[in-house]
Amino acid sequence: MPIYAYRCSECGHQGDHLQKMSDPQLTVCPKCQAPKYEKQLSAVGIALKGTASAPTASAVPHQCGPGCQH
């Protein structure tokens, strides 16, 4: 399940919430109860692990010709 960042435009309270993608968006601030709790845009964190996911020179198409040592 993704973690969504929210911020209240009324009191400035910020919080992270673990939600299913199908869950309705939260709208009421848990601190001040104002209906101004908004989902924030945030960067996605991705961790690549193992050698299979690492980019390699052989994965990049090139046109050096016969005898290429890439």
N, CA, C, O and CB atoms as a CASP TS submission, in Angstrom:
PFRMAT TS
TARGET T0000
AUTHOR 0000-0000-0000
METHOD Language model
MODEL 1
PARENT N/A
ATOM      1  N   MET     1       0.840  -1.180   0.000  1.00  0.00           N
ATOM      2  CA  MET     1       0.000   0.000   0.000  1.00  0.00           C
ATOM      3  C   MET     1       0.886   1.245   0.000  1.00  0.00           C
ATOM      4  O   MET     1       1.892   1.297   0.708  1.00  0.00           O
ATOM      5  CB  MET     1      -0.956  -0.003   1.219  1.00  0.00           C
ATOM      6  N   PRO     2       0.515   2.233  -0.785  1.00  0.00           N
ATOM      7  CA  PRO     2       1.300   3.464  -0.821  1.00  0.00           C
ATOM      8  C   PRO     2       1.072   4.343   0.409  1.00  0.00           C
ATOM      9  O   PRO     2       0.031   4.276   1.064  1.00  0.00           O
ATOM     10  CB  PRO     2       0.968   4.245  -2.073  1.00  0.00           C
ATOM     11  N   ILE     3       2.064   5.157   0.695  1.00  0.00           N
ATOM     12  CA  ILE     3       1.965   6.145   1.772  1.00  0.00           C
ATOM     13  C   ILE     3       1.758   7.496   1.110  1.00  0.00           C
ATOM     14  O   ILE     3       2.548   7.910   0.262  1.00  0.00           O
ATOM     15  CB  ILE     3       3.249   6.143   2.701  1.00  0.00           C
ATOM     16  N   TYR     4       0.691   8.182   1.504  1.00  0.00           N
ATOM     17  CA  TYR     4       0.376   9.484   0.945  1.00  0.00           C
ATOM     18  C   TYR     4       0.650  10.578   1.961  1.00  0.00           C
ATOM     19  O   TYR     4       0.358  10.427   3.147  1.00  0.00           O
ATOM     20  CB  TYR     4      -1.078   9.535   0.486  1.00  0.00           C
ATOM     21  N   ALA     5       1.217  11.687   1.482  1.00  0.00           N
ATOM     22  CA  ALA     5       1.476  12.850   2.330  1.00  0.00           C
ATOM     23  C   ALA     5       0.289  13.803   2.186  1.00  0.00           C
ATOM     24  O   ALA     5      -0.175  14.074   1.079  1.00  0.00           O
ATOM     25  CB  ALA     5       2.832  13.560   1.941  1.00  0.00           C
ATOM     26  N   TYR     6      -0.193  14.307   3.328  1.00  0.00           N
ATOM     27  CA  TYR     6      -1.294  15.263   3.345  1.00  0.00           C
ATOM     28  C   TYR     6      -0.854  16.507   4.100  1.00  0.00           C
ATOM     29  O   TYR     6       0.031  16.453   4.954  1.00  0.00           O
ATOM     30  CB  TYR     6      -2.565  14.646   3.989  1.00  0.00           C
ATOM     31  N   ARG     7      -1.485  17.626   3.773  1.00  0.00           N
ATOM     32  CA  ARG     7      -1.224  18.888   4.473  1.00  0.00           C
ATOM     33  C   ARG     7      -2.531  19.665   4.566  1.00  0.00           C
ATOM     34  O   ARG     7      -3.308  19.723   3.612  1.00  0.00           O
ATOM     35  CB  ARG     7      -0.120  19.731   3.741  1.00  0.00           C
ATOM     36  N   CYS     8      -2.756  20.259   5.732  1.00  0.00           N
ATOM     37  CA  CYS     8      -3.948  21.073   5.954  1.00  0.00           C
ATOM     38  C   CYS     8      -3.633  22.510   5.554  1.00  0.00           C
ATOM     39  O   CYS     8      -2.678  23.101   6.058  1.00  0.00           O
ATOM     40  CB  CYS     8      -4.419  20.996   7.445  1.00  0.00           C
ATOM     41  N   SER     9      -4.423  23.068   4.656  1.00  0.00           N
ATOM     42  CA  SER     9      -4.197  24.449   4.231  1.00  0.00           C
ATOM     43  C   SER     9      -4.745  25.447   5.249  1.00  0.00           C
ATOM     44  O   SER     9      -4.520  26.649   5.113  1.00  0.00           O
ATOM     45  CB  SER     9      -4.837  24.692   2.867  1.00  0.00           C
ATOM     46  N   GLU    10      -5.454  24.971   6.256  1.00  0.00           N
ATOM     47  CA  GLU    10      -5.989  25.838   7.309  1.00  0.00           C
ATOM     48  C   GLU    10      -4.974  26.027   8.445  1.00  0.00           C
ATOM     49  O   GLU    10      -4.646  27.162   8.790  1.00  0.00           O
ATOM     50  CB  GLU    10      -7.300  25.251   7.866  1.00  0.00           C
ATOM     51  N   CYS    11      -4.472  24.931   9.030  1.00  0.00           N
ATOM     52  CA  CYS    11      -3.580  25.031  10.200  1.00  0.00           C
ATOM     53  C   CYS    11      -2.136  24.635   9.896  1.00  0.00           C
ATOM     54  O   CYS    11      -1.257  24.846  10.732  1.00  0.00           O
ATOM     55  CB  CYS    11      -4.107  24.159  11.319  1.00  0.00           C
ATOM     56  N   GLY    12      -1.870  24.060   8.705  1.00  0.00           N
ATOM     57  CA  GLY    12      -0.512  23.680   8.332  1.00  0.00           C
ATOM     58  C   GLY    12      -0.088  22.299   8.793  1.00  0.00           C
ATOM     59  O   GLY    12       1.046  21.890   8.544  1.00  0.00           O
ATOM     60  N   HIS    13      -0.977  21.570   9.463  1.00  0.00           N
ATOM     61  CA  HIS    13      -0.646  20.214   9.929  1.00  0.00           C
ATOM     62  C   HIS    13      -0.290  19.333   8.737  1.00  0.00           C
ATOM     63  O   HIS    13      -0.946  19.388   7.697  1.00  0.00           O
ATOM     64  CB  HIS    13      -1.829  19.594  10.728  1.00  0.00           C
ATOM     65  N   GLN    14       0.765  18.512   8.900  1.00  0.00           N
ATOM     66  CA  GLN    14       1.178  17.580   7.859  1.00  0.00           C
ATOM     67  C   GLN    14       1.173  16.177   8.419  1.00  0.00           C
ATOM     68  O   GLN    14       1.507  15.960   9.583  1.00  0.00           O
ATOM     69  CB  GLN    14       2.570  17.940   7.306  1.00  0.00           C
ATOM     70  N   GLY    15       0.793  15.224   7.582  1.00  0.00           N
ATOM     71  CA  GLY    15       0.780  13.838   8.018  1.00  0.00           C
ATOM     72  C   GLY    15       0.939  12.881   6.852  1.00  0.00           C
ATOM     73  O   GLY    15       0.576  13.195   5.718  1.00  0.00           O
ATOM     74  N   ASP    16       1.488  11.708   7.145  1.00  0.00           N
ATOM     75  CA  ASP    16       1.622  10.633   6.163  1.00  0.00           C
ATOM     76  C   ASP    16       0.613   9.556   6.517  1.00  0.00           C
ATOM     77  O   ASP    16       0.462   9.196   7.684  1.00  0.00           O
ATOM     78  CB  ASP    16       3.081  10.055   6.131  1.00  0.00           C
ATOM     79  N   HIS    17      -0.084   9.038   5.501  1.00  0.00           N
ATOM     80  CA  HIS    17      -1.130   8.049   5.738  1.00  0.00           C
ATOM     81  C   HIS    17      -0.966   6.864   4.791  1.00  0.00           C
ATOM     82  O   HIS    17      -0.826   7.041   3.581  1.00  0.00           O
ATOM     83  CB  HIS    17      -2.522   8.683   5.567  1.00  0.00           C
ATOM     84  N   LEU    18      -0.985   5.665   5.348  1.00  0.00           N
ATOM     85  CA  LEU    18      -0.930   4.424   4.590  1.00  0.00           C
ATOM     86  C   LEU    18      -2.339   4.122   4.114  1.00  0.00           C
ATOM     87  O   LEU    18      -3.237   3.882   4.921  1.00  0.00           O
ATOM     88  CB  LEU    18      -0.346   3.244   5.445  1.00  0.00           C
ATOM     89  N   GLN    19      -2.533   4.135   2.788  1.00  0.00           N
ATOM     90  CA  GLN    19      -3.867   3.924   2.228  1.00  0.00           C
ATOM     91  C   GLN    19      -3.796   3.028   1.001  1.00  0.00           C
ATOM     92  O   GLN    19      -2.792   2.997   0.289  1.00  0.00           O
ATOM     93  CB  GLN    19      -4.522   5.265   1.868  1.00  0.00           C
ATOM     94  N   LYS    20      -4.875   2.306   0.774  1.00  0.00           N
ATOM     95  CA  LYS    20      -5.019   1.578  -0.480  1.00  0.00           C
ATOM     96  C   LYS    20      -5.292   2.602  -1.571  1.00  0.00           C
ATOM     97  O   LYS    20      -5.802   3.688  -1.298  1.00  0.00           O
ATOM     98  CB  LYS    20      -6.165   0.504  -0.401  1.00  0.00           C
ATOM     99  N   MET    21      -4.954   2.257  -2.798  1.00  0.00           N
ATOM    100  CA  MET    21      -5.220   3.166  -3.906  1.00  0.00           C
ATOM    101  C   MET    21      -6.721   3.360  -4.098  1.00  0.00           C
ATOM    102  O   MET    21      -7.148   4.389  -4.621  1.00  0.00           O
ATOM    103  CB  MET    21      -4.584   2.637  -5.197  1.00  0.00           C
ATOM    104  N   SER    22      -7.515   2.394  -3.684  1.00  0.00           N
ATOM    105  CA  SER    22      -8.965   2.481  -3.838  1.00  0.00           C
ATOM    106  C   SER    22      -9.647   3.218  -2.680  1.00  0.00           C
ATOM    107  O   SER    22     -10.843   3.503  -2.752  1.00  0.00           O
ATOM    108  CB  SER    22      -9.545   1.093  -3.965  1.00  0.00           C
ATOM    109  N   ASP    23      -8.893   3.531  -1.605  1.00  0.00           N
ATOM    110  CA  ASP    23      -9.471   4.265  -0.475  1.00  0.00           C
ATOM    111  C   ASP    23      -9.813   5.693  -0.896  1.00  0.00           C
ATOM    112  O   ASP    23      -9.120   6.278  -1.728  1.00  0.00           O
ATOM    113  CB  ASP    23      -8.494   4.278   0.728  1.00  0.00           C
ATOM    114  N   PRO    24     -10.881   6.254  -0.325  1.00  0.00           N
ATOM    115  CA  PRO    24     -11.197   7.647  -0.638  1.00  0.00           C
ATOM    116  C   PRO    24     -10.144   8.590  -0.066  1.00  0.00           C
ATOM    117  O   PRO    24      -9.528   8.301   0.960  1.00  0.00           O
ATOM    118  CB  PRO    24     -12.583   8.014  -0.096  1.00  0.00           C
ATOM    119  N   GLN    25      -9.948   9.707  -0.732  1.00  0.00           N
ATOM    120  CA  GLN    25      -8.982  10.700  -0.274  1.00  0.00           C
ATOM    121  C   GLN    25      -9.462  11.306   1.038  1.00  0.00           C
ATOM    122  O   GLN    25     -10.653  11.565   1.207  1.00  0.00           O
ATOM    123  CB  GLN    25      -8.772  11.803  -1.343  1.00  0.00           C
ATOM    124  N   LEU    26      -8.534  11.532   1.972  1.00  0.00           N
ATOM    125  CA  LEU    26      -8.879  12.170   3.233  1.00  0.00           C
ATOM    126  C   LEU    26      -9.127  13.656   2.977  1.00  0.00           C
ATOM    127  O   LEU    26      -8.446  14.263   2.150  1.00  0.00           O
ATOM    128  CB  LEU    26      -7.754  11.961   4.295  1.00  0.00           C
ATOM    129  N   THR    27     -10.086  14.241   3.671  1.00  0.00           N
ATOM    130  CA  THR    27     -10.392  15.653   3.461  1.00  0.00           C
ATOM    131  C   THR    27     -10.437  16.457   4.754  1.00  0.00           C
ATOM    132  O   THR    27     -10.286  17.679   4.720  1.00  0.00           O
ATOM    133  CB  THR    27     -11.704  15.784   2.750  1.00  0.00           C
ATOM    134  N   VAL    28     -10.642  15.798   5.894  1.00  0.00           N
ATOM    135  CA  VAL    28     -10.761  16.498   7.173  1.00  0.00           C
ATOM    136  C   VAL    28      -9.449  16.386   7.944  1.00  0.00           C
ATOM    137  O   VAL    28      -8.932  15.288   8.154  1.00  0.00           O
ATOM    138  CB  VAL    28     -11.938  15.925   8.011  1.00  0.00           C
ATOM    139  N   CYS    29      -8.918  17.529   8.361  1.00  0.00           N
ATOM    140  CA  CYS    29      -7.663  17.566   9.113  1.00  0.00           C
ATOM    141  C   CYS    29      -7.866  16.922  10.484  1.00  0.00           C
ATOM    142  O   CYS    29      -8.803  17.276  11.200  1.00  0.00           O
ATOM    143  CB  CYS    29      -7.153  19.027   9.266  1.00  0.00           C
ATOM    144  N   PRO    30      -6.988  15.970  10.859  1.00  0.00           N
ATOM    145  CA  PRO    30      -7.126  15.319  12.156  1.00  0.00           C
ATOM    146  C   PRO    30      -6.770  16.242  13.331  1.00  0.00           C
ATOM    147  O   PRO    30      -7.114  15.937  14.473  1.00  0.00           O
ATOM    148  CB  PRO    30      -6.253  14.086  12.197  1.00  0.00           C
ATOM    149  N   LYS    31      -6.099  17.348  13.072  1.00  0.00           N
ATOM    150  CA  LYS    31      -5.708  18.274  14.143  1.00  0.00           C
ATOM    151  C   LYS    31      -6.768  19.342  14.407  1.00  0.00           C
ATOM    152  O   LYS    31      -7.200  19.521  15.545  1.00  0.00           O
ATOM    153  CB  LYS    31      -4.388  18.944  13.795  1.00  0.00           C
ATOM    154  N   CYS    32      -7.193  20.061  13.344  1.00  0.00           N
ATOM    155  CA  CYS    32      -8.130  21.176  13.536  1.00  0.00           C
ATOM    156  C   CYS    32      -9.546  20.888  13.049  1.00  0.00           C
ATOM    157  O   CYS    32     -10.449  21.703  13.234  1.00  0.00           O
ATOM    158  CB  CYS    32      -7.613  22.390  12.832  1.00  0.00           C
ATOM    159  N   GLN    33      -9.737  19.720  12.422  1.00  0.00           N
ATOM    160  CA  GLN    33     -11.036  19.279  11.906  1.00  0.00           C
ATOM    161  C   GLN    33     -11.555  20.107  10.726  1.00  0.00           C
ATOM    162  O   GLN    33     -12.715  19.962  10.341  1.00  0.00           O
ATOM    163  CB  GLN    33     -12.045  19.318  13.010  1.00  0.00           C
ATOM    164  N   ALA    34     -10.720  20.965  10.151  1.00  0.00           N
ATOM    165  CA  ALA    34     -11.124  21.743   8.969  1.00  0.00           C
ATOM    166  C   ALA    34     -11.169  20.817   7.754  1.00  0.00           C
ATOM    167  O   ALA    34     -10.356  19.899   7.640  1.00  0.00           O
ATOM    168  CB  ALA    34     -10.142  22.940   8.717  1.00  0.00           C
ATOM    169  N   PRO    35     -12.109  21.056   6.856  1.00  0.00           N
ATOM    170  CA  PRO    35     -12.208  20.221   5.651  1.00  0.00           C
ATOM    171  C   PRO    35     -11.223  20.658   4.562  1.00  0.00           C
ATOM    172  O   PRO    35     -11.585  20.759   3.390  1.00  0.00           O
ATOM    173  CB  PRO    35     -13.635  20.265   5.101  1.00  0.00           C
ATOM    174  N   LYS    36      -9.984  20.912   4.961  1.00  0.00           N
ATOM    175  CA  LYS    36      -8.980  21.415   4.020  1.00  0.00           C
ATOM    176  C   LYS    36      -7.704  20.569   4.040  1.00  0.00           C
ATOM    177  O   LYS    36      -6.606  21.088   3.841  1.00  0.00           O
ATOM    178  CB  LYS    36      -8.642  22.870   4.344  1.00  0.00           C
ATOM    179  N   TYR    37      -7.854  19.288   4.276  1.00  0.00           N
ATOM    180  CA  TYR    37      -6.726  18.345   4.300  1.00  0.00           C
ATOM    181  C   TYR    37      -6.528  17.862   2.878  1.00  0.00           C
ATOM    182  O   TYR    37      -7.406  17.205   2.318  1.00  0.00           O
ATOM    183  CB  TYR    37      -6.980  17.133   5.291  1.00  0.00           C
ATOM    184  N   GLU    38      -5.376  18.182   2.279  1.00  0.00           N
ATOM    185  CA  GLU    38      -5.158  17.907   0.865  1.00  0.00           C
ATOM    186  C   GLU    38      -3.957  17.002   0.636  1.00  0.00           C
ATOM    187  O   GLU    38      -2.931  17.120   1.306  1.00  0.00           O
ATOM    188  CB  GLU    38      -4.974  19.202   0.109  1.00  0.00           C
ATOM    189  N   LYS    39      -4.105  16.101  -0.320  1.00  0.00           N
ATOM    190  CA  LYS    39      -3.012  15.195  -0.692  1.00  0.00           C
ATOM    191  C   LYS    39      -1.937  15.999  -1.404  1.00  0.00           C
ATOM    192  O   LYS    39      -2.238  16.821  -2.269  1.00  0.00           O
ATOM    193  CB  LYS    39      -3.523  14.025  -1.598  1.00  0.00           C
ATOM    194  N   GLN    40      -0.679  15.759  -1.036  1.00  0.00           N
ATOM    195  CA  GLN    40       0.456  16.467  -1.615  1.00  0.00           C
ATOM    196  C   GLN    40       1.139  15.607  -2.671  1.00  0.00           C
ATOM    197  O   GLN    40       1.114  14.378  -2.603  1.00  0.00           O
ATOM    198  CB  GLN    40       1.456  16.866  -0.522  1.00  0.00           C
ATOM    199  N   LEU    41       1.745  16.266  -3.638  1.00  0.00           N
ATOM    200  CA  LEU    41       2.566  15.556  -4.612  1.00  0.00           C
ATOM    201  C   LEU    41       3.908  15.285  -3.960  1.00  0.00           C
ATOM    202  O   LEU    41       4.464  16.153  -3.287  1.00  0.00           O
ATOM    203  CB  LEU    41       2.730  16.371  -5.943  1.00  0.00           C
ATOM    204  N   SER    42       4.425  14.091  -4.157  1.00  0.00           N
ATOM    205  CA  SER    42       5.723  13.754  -3.583  1.00  0.00           C
ATOM    206  C   SER    42       6.489  12.857  -4.548  1.00  0.00           C
ATOM    207  O   SER    42       5.908  12.199  -5.412  1.00  0.00           O
ATOM    208  CB  SER    42       5.558  13.062  -2.207  1.00  0.00           C
ATOM    209  N   ALA    43       7.790  12.848  -4.379  1.00  0.00           N
ATOM    210  CA  ALA    43       8.636  12.008  -5.219  1.00  0.00           C
ATOM    211  C   ALA    43       8.456  10.547  -4.829  1.00  0.00           C
ATOM    212  O   ALA    43       8.187  10.227  -3.671  1.00  0.00           O
ATOM    213  CB  ALA    43      10.120  12.424  -5.098  1.00  0.00           C
ATOM    214  N   VAL    44       8.606   9.690  -5.786  1.00  0.00           N
ATOM    215  CA  VAL    44       8.494   8.258  -5.544  1.00  0.00           C
ATOM    216  C   VAL    44       9.885   7.721  -5.250  1.00  0.00           C
ATOM    217  O   VAL    44      10.832   7.998  -5.986  1.00  0.00           O
ATOM    218  CB  VAL    44       7.848   7.521  -6.762  1.00  0.00           C
ATOM    219  N   GLY    45      10.006   6.960  -4.185  1.00  0.00           N
ATOM    220  CA  GLY    45      11.287   6.345  -3.850  1.00  0.00           C
ATOM    221  C   GLY    45      11.342   4.931  -4.387  1.00  0.00           C
ATOM    222  O   GLY    45      10.482   4.106  -4.076  1.00  0.00           O
ATOM    223  N   ILE    46      12.346   4.651  -5.188  1.00  0.00           N
ATOM    224  CA  ILE    46      12.499   3.315  -5.762  1.00  0.00           C
ATOM    225  C   ILE    46      13.905   2.819  -5.436  1.00  0.00           C
ATOM    226  O   ILE    46      14.887   3.524  -5.665  1.00  0.00           O
ATOM    227  CB  ILE    46      12.246   3.323  -7.315  1.00  0.00           C
ATOM    228  N   ALA    47      13.992   1.634  -4.913  1.00  0.00           N
ATOM    229  CA  ALA    47      15.289   1.026  -4.623  1.00  0.00           C
ATOM    230  C   ALA    47      15.492  -0.172  -5.534  1.00  0.00           C
ATOM    231  O   ALA    47      14.722  -1.131  -5.492  1.00  0.00           O
ATOM    232  CB  ALA    47      15.392   0.606  -3.133  1.00  0.00           C
ATOM    233  N   LEU    48      16.524  -0.115  -6.352  1.00  0.00           N
ATOM    234  CA  LEU    48      16.849  -1.233  -7.227  1.00  0.00           C
ATOM    235  C   LEU    48      17.839  -2.119  -6.491  1.00  0.00           C
ATOM    236  O   LEU    48      18.833  -1.642  -5.945  1.00  0.00           O
ATOM    237  CB  LEU    48      17.430  -0.744  -8.599  1.00  0.00           C
ATOM    238  N   LYS    49      17.556  -3.406  -6.483  1.00  0.00           N
ATOM    239  CA  LYS    49      18.426  -4.343  -5.773  1.00  0.00           C
ATOM    240  C   LYS    49      18.811  -5.483  -6.699  1.00  0.00           C
ATOM    241  O   LYS    49      18.030  -5.897  -7.556  1.00  0.00           O
ATOM    242  CB  LYS    49      17.735  -4.886  -4.502  1.00  0.00           C
ATOM    243  N   GLY    50      20.004  -5.975  -6.518  1.00  0.00           N
ATOM    244  CA  GLY    50      20.450  -7.112  -7.315  1.00  0.00           C
ATOM    245  C   GLY    50      21.046  -6.684  -8.639  1.00  0.00           C
ATOM    246  O   GLY    50      20.915  -5.530  -9.049  1.00  0.00           O
ATOM    247  N   THR    51      21.695  -7.609  -9.300  1.00  0.00           N
ATOM    248  CA  THR    51      22.352  -7.281 -10.561  1.00  0.00           C
ATOM    249  C   THR    51      21.399  -7.301 -11.743  1.00  0.00           C
ATOM    250  O   THR    51      21.690  -6.687 -12.769  1.00  0.00           O
ATOM    251  CB  THR    51      23.483  -8.237 -10.813  1.00  0.00           C
ATOM    252  N   ALA    52      20.281  -7.981 -11.633  1.00  0.00           N
ATOM    253  CA  ALA    52      19.354  -8.069 -12.764  1.00  0.00           C
ATOM    254  C   ALA    52      18.704  -6.732 -13.061  1.00  0.00           C
ATOM    255  O   ALA    52      18.326  -6.475 -14.205  1.00  0.00           O
ATOM    256  CB  ALA    52      18.282  -9.110 -12.489  1.00  0.00           C
ATOM    257  N   SER    53      18.564  -5.871 -12.059  1.00  0.00           N
ATOM    258  CA  SER    53      17.897  -4.598 -12.279  1.00  0.00           C
ATOM    259  C   SER    53      18.868  -3.475 -12.623  1.00  0.00           C
ATOM    260  O   SER    53      18.432  -2.374 -12.963  1.00  0.00           O
ATOM    261  CB  SER    53      17.104  -4.223 -11.061  1.00  0.00           C
ATOM    262  N   ALA    54      20.174  -3.726 -12.544  1.00  0.00           N
ATOM    263  CA  ALA    54      21.156  -2.684 -12.839  1.00  0.00           C
ATOM    264  C   ALA    54      21.298  -2.526 -14.348  1.00  0.00           C
ATOM    265  O   ALA    54      21.397  -3.513 -15.077  1.00  0.00           O
ATOM    266  CB  ALA    54      22.526  -3.018 -12.196  1.00  0.00           C
ATOM    267  N   PRO    55      21.309  -1.279 -14.813  1.00  0.00           N
ATOM    268  CA  PRO    55      21.492  -1.084 -16.260  1.00  0.00           C
ATOM    269  C   PRO    55      22.892  -1.507 -16.682  1.00  0.00           C
ATOM    270  O   PRO    55      23.861  -1.303 -15.950  1.00  0.00           O
ATOM    271  CB  PRO    55      21.243   0.393 -16.650  1.00  0.00           C
ATOM    272  N   THR    56      22.988  -2.091 -17.857  1.00  0.00           N
ATOM    273  CA  THR    56      24.279  -2.528 -18.374  1.00  0.00           C
ATOM    274  C   THR    56      24.469  -1.977 -19.779  1.00  0.00           C
ATOM    275  O   THR    56      23.510  -1.559 -20.428  1.00  0.00           O
ATOM    276  CB  THR    56      24.386  -4.073 -18.371  1.00  0.00           C
ATOM    277  N   ALA    57      25.698  -1.981 -20.237  1.00  0.00           N
ATOM    278  CA  ALA    57      25.992  -1.503 -21.589  1.00  0.00           C
ATOM    279  C   ALA    57      25.311  -2.376 -22.626  1.00  0.00           C
ATOM    280  O   ALA    57      24.942  -1.892 -23.696  1.00  0.00           O
ATOM    281  CB  ALA    57      27.503  -1.472 -21.836  1.00  0.00           C
ATOM    282  N   SER    58      25.139  -3.660 -22.326  1.00  0.00           N
ATOM    283  CA  SER    58      24.504  -4.551 -23.299  1.00  0.00           C
ATOM    284  C   SER    58      23.012  -4.263 -23.432  1.00  0.00           C
ATOM    285  O   SER    58      22.390  -4.669 -24.414  1.00  0.00           O
ATOM    286  CB  SER    58      24.717  -6.011 -22.899  1.00  0.00           C
ATOM    287  N   ALA    59      22.433  -3.568 -22.456  1.00  0.00           N
ATOM    288  CA  ALA    59      21.011  -3.238 -22.529  1.00  0.00           C
ATOM    289  C   ALA    59      20.780  -2.018 -23.412  1.00  0.00           C
ATOM    290  O   ALA    59      19.652  -1.754 -23.828  1.00  0.00           O
ATOM    291  CB  ALA    59      20.447  -2.988 -21.126  1.00  0.00           C
ATOM    292  N   VAL    60      21.845  -1.277 -23.699  1.00  0.00           N
ATOM    293  CA  VAL    60      21.727  -0.074 -24.517  1.00  0.00           C
ATOM    294  C   VAL    60      22.107  -0.429 -25.947  1.00  0.00           C
ATOM    295  O   VAL    60      23.228  -0.874 -26.197  1.00  0.00           O
ATOM    296  CB  VAL    60      22.626   1.079 -23.967  1.00  0.00           C
ATOM    297  N   PRO    61      21.186  -0.238 -26.891  1.00  0.00           N
ATOM    298  CA  PRO    61      21.517  -0.584 -28.273  1.00  0.00           C
ATOM    299  C   PRO    61      22.592   0.361 -28.830  1.00  0.00           C
ATOM    300  O   PRO    61      22.554   1.568 -28.591  1.00  0.00           O
ATOM    301  CB  PRO    61      20.251  -0.533 -29.156  1.00  0.00           C
ATOM    302  N   HIS    62      23.533  -0.196 -29.562  1.00  0.00           N
ATOM    303  CA  HIS    62      24.582   0.606 -30.186  1.00  0.00           C
ATOM    304  C   HIS    62      24.889   0.040 -31.568  1.00  0.00           C
ATOM    305  O   HIS    62      24.475  -1.071 -31.901  1.00  0.00           O
ATOM    306  CB  HIS    62      25.863   0.633 -29.303  1.00  0.00           C
ATOM    307  N   GLN    63      25.601   0.798 -32.351  1.00  0.00           N
ATOM    308  CA  GLN    63      25.888   0.371 -33.718  1.00  0.00           C
ATOM    309  C   GLN    63      27.358   0.578 -34.031  1.00  0.00           C
ATOM    310  O   GLN    63      27.721   1.287 -34.970  1.00  0.00           O
ATOM    311  CB  GLN    63      25.013   1.135 -34.727  1.00  0.00           C
ATOM    312  N   CYS    64      28.188  -0.052 -33.230  1.00  0.00           N
ATOM    313  CA  CYS    64      29.644   0.087 -33.419  1.00  0.00           C
ATOM    314  C   CYS    64      30.146  -0.794 -34.553  1.00  0.00           C
ATOM    315  O   CYS    64      31.123  -0.440 -35.213  1.00  0.00           O
ATOM    316  CB  CYS    64      30.387  -0.265 -32.126  1.00  0.00           C
ATOM    317  N   GLY    65      29.526  -1.894 -34.787  1.00  0.00           N
ATOM    318  CA  GLY    65      29.972  -2.785 -35.849  1.00  0.00           C
ATOM    319  C   GLY    65      30.649  -4.026 -35.321  1.00  0.00           C
ATOM    320  O   GLY    65      30.716  -4.221 -34.108  1.00  0.00           O
ATOM    321  N   PRO    66      31.163  -4.884 -36.217  1.00  0.00           N
ATOM    322  CA  PRO    66      31.830  -6.121 -35.817  1.00  0.00           C
ATOM    323  C   PRO    66      33.065  -5.849 -34.949  1.00  0.00           C
ATOM    324  O   PRO    66      33.791  -4.884 -35.188  1.00  0.00           O
ATOM    325  CB  PRO    66      32.229  -6.921 -37.055  1.00  0.00           C
ATOM    326  N   GLY    67      33.300  -6.693 -33.950  1.00  0.00           N
ATOM    327  CA  GLY    67      34.446  -6.574 -33.086  1.00  0.00           C
ATOM    328  C   GLY    67      34.254  -5.566 -31.947  1.00  0.00           C
ATOM    329  O   GLY    67      35.199  -5.281 -31.212  1.00  0.00           O
ATOM    330  N   CYS    68      33.076  -5.041 -31.800  1.00  0.00           N
ATOM    331  CA  CYS    68      32.801  -4.067 -30.734  1.00  0.00           C
ATOM    332  C   CYS    68      33.013  -4.731 -29.365  1.00  0.00           C
ATOM    333  O   CYS    68      32.582  -5.866 -29.162  1.00  0.00           O
ATOM    334  CB  CYS    68      31.341  -3.506 -30.854  1.00  0.00           C
ATOM    335  N   GLN    69      33.656  -4.051 -28.446  1.00  0.00           N
ATOM    336  CA  GLN    69      33.954  -4.589 -27.128  1.00  0.00           C
ATOM    337  C   GLN    69      33.077  -3.981 -26.021  1.00  0.00           C
ATOM    338  O   GLN    69      33.468  -4.002 -24.854  1.00  0.00           O
ATOM    339  CB  GLN    69      35.412  -4.357 -26.809  1.00  0.00           C
ATOM    340  N   HIS    70      31.921  -3.451 -26.362  1.00  0.00           N
ATOM    341  CA  HIS    70      31.023  -2.864 -25.348  1.00  0.00           C
ATOM    342  C   HIS    70      30.541  -3.911 -24.390  1.00  0.00           C
ATOM    343  O   HIS    70      29.779  -3.605 -23.473  1.00  0.00           O
ATOM    344  CB  HIS    70      29.826  -2.181 -26.003  1.00  0.00           C
TER
END
